[in-house]
Amino acid sequence: MSKLPYLIALVLSLSFVSCENDITTSEVPSIVENTFKSKFVQAKNVEWEFANETYEASFEVDNVDHDALLDSSGNLLKHKRRIDGTAVPQGIRAFLAQNHPKGKWDDAEYIVDGNSKYFQIELEGFFTDTKLVLDSSGKELSNIKYWN
C-alpha cells in the first residue's frame, strides 16, 4: 500500500497548525490596536497573531518587513525591522567575516526591546541555519533568545 496518502495528510495537517494563532483585526483589543496604530502610523498589510498572552503584528512600512509584539494592556514590548546588508554595522560584519567566513546570510533584523537594541542574523547552512543575536559591535548576546 502506498504511503503517499499518509504523507499528503501529514503535510496538510502541518500547514493548518502553522496558522492556528492567526487572528483578525476585529479580534485584537482596541487598546492594543490603538497603541499599534499610534506607533506605526504608516503600517500596511497588517497581519495579527495571538500567542502566550501577547499580540504580534506583522506589517510593512515603505516595503520593509516589520514585526511588533504588544501585551494585552497595549504596551509595546518589542519591535523588529528587516535591514539590508548595508545597514548591518561594521562590527557585526567583521565578526561574521572572522567567525563565519563561509557563512552566507540573508536575513538581518534590527530589534528594539525596551531600552535594549540589538541585531539578529540568520546564517544559511547546508542542513540547518544558524541564528545569531549580536550587539552593534558584533558581540554575541547568548542571553537573548532569537525572535523568529
Secondary structure, DSSP 8 states (H G I E B T S, - for coil): --SHHHHHHHHHHHHHHTTTTEE-GGGS-HHHHHHHHHH-TT-EEEEEEEETTEEEEEEEETTEEEEEEEETT--EEEEEEE--GGGS-HHHHHHHHHH-TT-EEEEEEEEEETTEEEEEEEEE-SSS-EEEEE-TTS-B-TTS----
